Amino acid sequence: MFLTQPLAAAVRERFGTPCYVYDRASLEAAARQALAFPNAFGFTLRYAMKANPNHAILKLFHALGLHIDASSDHEVERALRAGFEPGKIQLTSQAPSKNLKAHIERGVLYNACSLTQLENFGKLFPGRELSVRINPGLGSGSTNRTNVGGPGSSFGIWHEHLENVRALAARHGVKVTRMHSHIGSGTDPVVWKRVARMSLGIAGQLPDVRVLNLGGGFKIARVPADKATDLLDVGEHVRQEFTDFKQRTGRALHLEIEPGTALVANAGCIVASVIDVVDTGKDGYLFAKLDTGMNEVTRPSLYGAQHPIDVLATDERGSAKVVFVGPCCESGDILTPAPGDPEALAPRDVPRPHIGDLVVLGGAGAYCAAMSTINYNSYPQAPEVMHDPDGTLRLVRKRQTFEQVLANETSE
Ligand SMILES: *Cc1c(COP(=O)(O)O)cnc(C)c1O
């Protein structure tokens, strides 16, 4: 973990807790590693910005040459404001765009995720090129909620509907020159490779496709029990598949991938404080209540996700088995559920916590600030800080004020 005890203490002193901290050196290292993804005929790295859309992270990734996967009209706008050229942004959204005309006229790329979306595009822009998102028939995620492929998933156009894709494209004279598949977050690398091959098979049936985007979903290790996906291994495999495809079909496809998690998850953490310690007797549990919980990191209560939690004790003390919980009046506000089971408690072995201790929760760069139950129990949204390589702490989003929590209420 990049946050040492003195640094965490400095964060609390200057910004209060809870506070997100991102490490620029770790963000850069993750981006450079992904940029080295093996490929046969050219490569583009898109950042799936829904993982963490903070402008400081977007600006850093823009400077490193990354492109953007935006999952809503609003994310397109956010990427533009962070300085991304329209041609580097692709919109892949569950919702049909309300702004499609403006986006396309500006040069933003479109990935139609349903036949309706393909038709909407065709009506507005006959003769133009677009991408289609295909559900290849198989998915894989760390939990069912993060699996977005296969028959139980509404994401993308079902792979057996290619005839409809070709017919709609022909009717409006649009050209499907790019194809996309993304089957989940925390995908099993064996399934990822299998789907890469299935996607190439589908691209083989869409003769104008020149770019194949294989999505994100690469696993990272937040806690020691996790096994990270080896990007080089997966990339080498995909490179070989693209080379074989060229031999079979004569078509040299450009490769895109669009990780979110792998680029940001381990570059972020939350600095928090122990606000109370309670227990439920000798057959019960010892609980440490933190000032962070589901309002900053919803993943444990949503998925039973595991995040490392360090108690930064500065004195000698014994260890204890502790269940960490958040400050909300909600029994689901738990930071240490059992893996994959948000309803079960899994105590952690840590230095026995005392009120006022600093605690750091790791692996919090992805889907934490971006995906939280902000303002539940009326707690203001936590601030975000960038830790620069020279050791500076830079505030990149302020803590919400109490007035801002109420700002949109009318006086009626
Ligand atoms: C969420 C998402 C990603 C990124 O997934 P990770 O698991 O964070 O890598 C990529 N592409 C699309 C279309 C997504 O919805």
The ligand as an SDF file (V2000), in Angstrom:
LIG
                    3D

 15 15  0  0  0  0  0  0  0  0999 V2000
  -17.5520   -1.5270  -17.0080 C   0  0  0  0  0  0  0  0  0  0  0  0
  -17.1040   -1.7220  -18.3940 C   0  0  0  0  0  0  0  0  0  0  0  0
  -15.7500   -1.9140  -18.6730 C   0  0  0  0  0  0  0  0  0  0  0  0
  -14.6880   -2.0310  -17.6100 C   0  0  0  0  0  0  0  0  0  0  0  0
  -14.8170   -3.1480  -16.8100 O   0  0  0  0  0  0  0  0  0  0  0  0
  -13.6950   -3.4720  -15.6950 P   0  0  0  0  0  0  0  0  0  0  0  0
  -14.1630   -4.7380  -15.0870 O   0  0  0  0  0  0  0  0  0  0  0  0
  -13.7070   -2.3370  -14.7420 O   0  0  0  0  0  0  0  0  0  0  0  0
  -12.4080   -3.5980  -16.4080 O   0  0  0  0  0  0  0  0  0  0  0  0
  -15.3810   -2.0130  -20.0120 C   0  0  0  0  0  0  0  0  0  0  0  0
  -16.2940   -1.9240  -20.9930 N   0  0  0  0  0  0  0  0  0  0  0  0
  -17.6030   -1.7470  -20.7530 C   0  0  0  0  0  0  0  0  0  0  0  0
  -18.5570   -1.6460  -21.8790 C   0  0  0  0  0  0  0  0  0  0  0  0
  -18.0420   -1.6370  -19.4450 C   0  0  0  0  0  0  0  0  0  0  0  0
  -19.3440   -1.4730  -19.2140 O   0  0  0  0  0  0  0  0  0  0  0  0
  1  2  1  0
  2  3  1  0
  2 14  2  0
  3  4  1  0
  3 10  2  0
  4  5  1  0
  5  6  1  0
  6  7  2  0
  6  8  1  0
  6  9  1  0
 10 11  1  0
 11 12  2  0
 12 13  1  0
 12 14  1  0
 14 15  1  0
M  END
$$$$
